[in-house]
């Protein structure tokens, strides 16, 4: 019997629902929830089970998505591994579950309509959402470009990824205490990065840091200036996967 068949069976009676809950034959491995301007979905991380909705009125869409998640989680417990949401849902943030492992906010700026971007004009930071959701492992900020917060939870989460970092200053970089940092589109110059690396080498920087990836807005670095005086050596390209 498929997962979908079990779900339908659980809806037929309370006894069947309790029986399926007791059997624990499906291990979802947690849930991935996506709510954005393209489409929304709830899916199991380790099972072939996904429910999808096209763009609808925001308040009703959230009812569908989280109603689906709550029901699935009641019969196949797993919690939310990864919650992806657009900041255009700011007026409904209180309806969002307040706990997940990884929180991803926004999508590429070009995906938003002009109306969507205008609706965010007065939303200069993400503290409302970041303070509402207890994300345990990671935070990914994917756009639009001007939604870059300086929230204490952002500074200390295990891993942080920021797609549009042009407004992120070197002073904020020095405040980050993450284990893994991935910044794209930065406007730092070589001197700023060199000084940051010097502080790390002297033991005055982020003691938790394990991996640091910084990509410049124009894509080009003067490597010699970045590593000047640091007594470093080059290695082959490294590939790391962030845990979901």
TAGIQUI-V163858 format. One record per backbone hydrogen bond with DSSP energy under -0.5 kcal/mol. NH is the residue of the N-H (numbers start at 1). CO is the residue of the C=O. E is the energy in kcal/mol with one decimal. If there is no record, write none. Layout:
nh->[NH	NH]
co->[CO	CO]
e->[E	E]
This chain:
nh->[6	7	8	9	10	11	11	12	13	17	18	19	20	21	22	23	24	27	28	31	32	33	33	34	35	36	40	41	42	43	44	45	46	49	51	53	61	62	63	64	65	66	67	68	69	70	71	72	73	74	75	75	76	81	81	82	83	84	84	85	86	89	90	92	93	95	96	100	101	102	103	104	104	105	106	111	112	117	118	119	120	120	121	123	124	130	131	132	133	134	135	136	136	137	138	139	140	141	142	142	143	147	148	149	154	155	156	157	159	160	161	162	163	165	165	168	169	173	174	175	175	176	176	177	179	180	181	182	183	184	185	186	193	194	195	196	197	198	199	200	201	202	203	204	205	207	209	210	211	213	215	217	219	223	225	226	227	228	230]
co->[2	3	4	5	6	7	8	9	9	13	14	15	16	17	18	19	20	25	26	79	43	31	82	41	84	39	53	34	51	32	49	30	28	47	42	40	57	58	59	60	61	62	63	64	65	66	67	68	69	70	71	72	72	31	79	31	102	33	82	104	35	86	87	89	90	92	93	134	80	81	138	83	102	140	85	108	109	113	114	115	116	117	118	120	122	126	127	128	129	98	133	100	134	101	101	159	103	161	105	140	105	144	146	147	151	151	152	153	137	180	139	182	141	163	184	165	167	169	170	171	172	172	173	155	158	158	211	160	213	162	215	215	189	190	191	192	193	194	195	196	197	198	200	199	199	205	206	179	179	181	183	186	216	221	222	222	223	225	227]
e->[-2.1	-2.4	-2.3	-2.5	-2.3	-0.9	-0.6	-1.4	-0.6	-1.9	-2.5	-2.2	-2.5	-2.3	-2.2	-2.0	-1.4	-0.5	-0.7	-1.9	-2.9	-0.5	-2.8	-2.5	-2.5	-0.8	-2.7	-2.1	-2.3	-2.1	-2.2	-2.8	-2.7	-1.9	-2.8	-3.2	-2.7	-2.3	-1.4	-2.2	-2.8	-2.5	-1.7	-2.3	-2.3	-2.6	-1.9	-2.7	-3.0	-1.2	-1.2	-0.6	-3.2	-2.4	-0.7	-1.5	-2.9	-3.4	-0.6	-2.6	-1.6	-1.6	-1.3	-2.2	-1.4	-2.0	-1.5	-1.9	-1.5	-2.3	-2.2	-3.1	-0.5	-3.0	-2.6	-2.0	-1.2	-2.2	-2.3	-1.9	-0.6	-1.0	-1.4	-2.0	-1.0	-2.8	-2.5	-1.0	-2.3	-2.8	-1.2	-1.9	-0.5	-3.4	-1.6	-1.9	-2.7	-3.2	-3.0	-0.6	-0.6	-1.5	-1.4	-0.6	-0.5	-1.6	-0.8	-1.2	-1.9	-2.6	-2.5	-2.7	-3.1	-0.6	-2.5	-2.0	-0.6	-2.1	-1.8	-0.6	-1.1	-1.0	-0.8	-3.4	-2.1	-2.0	-2.4	-2.4	-3.0	-2.6	-0.7	-2.2	-1.7	-2.6	-2.4	-1.9	-2.6	-2.2	-2.0	-1.9	-2.5	-2.1	-1.4	-2.9	-0.7	-0.9	-0.9	-3.5	-1.9	-2.8	-3.0	-2.1	-0.7	-1.1	-0.8	-1.9	-2.2	-0.5	-2.3]
